Amino acid sequence: MNVVECDVPSGSMLSRELIERAYFRDSYRAPLSRRELDIVDVFFGIFAHHPLWMKLLLIVRNKVASLAGLDAPSTSEIFHVEIKDRYVVGEKIGVWPIFSLSEDEVVTGRNNKHMDFRLSVLKVPDGDRTSVVVSTICTVHNCQYRSVFGANAPPIGLSKYEGLRFLEVAAKGAG
């Protein structure tokens, strides 16, 4: 599979203004071999199947973030991901509140007093196939918490990359 870094797609519900003023942003694109998956299935294919070592890393990261005053998912939320039949804006999908939801994109994230982030999972046409683009946008509200963000960026990026790899393996096995 080719997971490649890319720009945030212009068709994303993430606003251009938010993207431009972000302290950190990244996007990764990967081919989606199962086009029939809806966006919620794609989201969970990426974020609901972390290996134990990654869950432990996320728990440590969340404990540190909590000590810095950031709202972070609980250990229980990391280990017991609830998957429902239907989602609406304002509810949580996985460990994050939903900010926007369409047939092809879900935008989740969290607003904290020190830092806000958005995570977009978007299905996009890619020539004669479909790809998924996972984008992260982080806005830091003050200089003191740029170091806190620095501790969060690698787990977020690793989580996305590993999730995209898992999605490909699962799709090959099911397809």
SVG drawing of the C-alpha trace seen along z (x, -y; Angstrom):
<svg xmlns="http://www.w3.org/2000/svg" viewBox="-28 -33 36 45">
<polyline fill="none" stroke="black" stroke-width="0.4" points="0.0,0.0 1.2,-3.5 0.5,-5.8 1.6,-9.2 1.7,-12.6 -0.5,-15.1 -2.3,-18.4 -5.7,-18.7 -8.1,-18.2 -9.9,-21.3 -13.2,-19.4 -12.8,-18.8 -15.2,-20.4 -12.1,-21.8 -12.2,-25.5 -9.3,-27.1 -9.0,-29.7 -8.5,-27.0 -6.0,-25.2 -4.0,-28.3 -3.7,-29.4 -3.0,-26.0 0.2,-25.6 0.4,-22.0 -1.3,-20.2 -0.7,-17.0 -2.6,-14.8 -2.0,-11.2 -3.7,-9.5 -4.1,-5.8 -6.0,-3.8 -9.3,-2.4 -9.7,1.1 -13.3,1.4 -15.2,-1.5 -18.5,-0.3 -17.4,-1.1 -19.3,-4.1 -17.3,-6.9 -18.0,-5.6 -16.7,-2.1 -13.6,-3.8 -13.1,-5.8 -13.3,-2.8 -11.1,-0.8 -8.4,-3.3 -8.9,-4.2 -10.6,-1.3 -8.0,1.4 -4.8,0.2 -2.3,2.8 -1.8,2.9 1.5,1.0 -0.1,-1.9 -3.1,-1.9 -0.6,-2.1 1.3,-5.0 -2.0,-6.8 -2.9,-6.3 0.4,-7.8 0.0,-10.7 -3.5,-11.3 -2.3,-11.3 0.4,-13.9 -2.2,-16.0 -4.6,-15.8 -1.9,-17.0 -1.4,-20.0 -5.1,-20.8 -6.2,-19.4 -9.4,-17.3 -8.3,-13.8 -10.0,-10.4 -10.1,-8.1 -8.3,-4.7 -11.7,-3.0 -12.5,-4.9 -9.1,-3.8 -9.7,-0.1 -13.4,0.1 -14.4,-1.7 -18.1,-1.9 -19.4,-1.5 -23.0,-2.5 -25.3,-2.0 -25.8,-5.7 -23.9,-9.0 -24.9,-12.6 -22.9,-15.9 -22.3,-16.5 -22.0,-12.8 -18.7,-11.0 -17.3,-8.7 -14.6,-6.6 -13.0,-9.0 -13.7,-12.3 -16.8,-14.5 -18.1,-14.9 -18.0,-18.4 -19.1,-17.6 -20.5,-14.5 -21.4,-13.8 -21.6,-10.8 -17.9,-11.1 -16.3,-12.9 -16.3,-12.9 -14.6,-15.7 -13.9,-15.1 -11.7,-16.8 -11.5,-18.5 -11.5,-22.1 -9.3,-22.8 -8.4,-26.1 -4.8,-25.8 -5.2,-23.9 -7.9,-22.8 -7.6,-20.1 -9.6,-18.6 -9.2,-15.2 -10.8,-14.7 -11.4,-11.3 -12.4,-11.9 -13.2,-9.5 -12.0,-11.1 -12.0,-10.1 -8.5,-9.2 -8.4,-8.5 -10.3,-5.3 -10.3,-4.3 -11.2,-5.8 -8.7,-6.9 -9.1,-8.0 -7.3,-11.1 -6.8,-11.5 -5.9,-15.1 -5.0,-16.7 -5.2,-20.4 -4.0,-21.8 -4.3,-25.3 -2.3,-26.3 -3.7,-29.2 -0.6,-30.2 3.2,-29.7 3.3,-27.8 1.4,-24.9 3.4,-24.5 5.6,-22.0 2.5,-20.1 1.5,-19.9 4.9,-18.6 4.3,-15.6 0.9,-15.0 1.9,-15.2 3.9,-12.0 1.2,-9.7 -1.5,-11.3 0.6,-10.9 1.7,-7.3 -1.9,-6.4 -3.1,-7.6 -0.3,-5.9 -0.7,-2.6 -4.5,-2.9 -4.2,-3.4 -1.9,-0.4 -4.4,1.7 -7.2,0.6 -5.3,1.9 -4.5,5.3 -8.2,5.7 -9.4,4.8 -7.1,7.3 -8.3,10.0 -12.0,9.2 -11.8,8.4"/>
</svg>
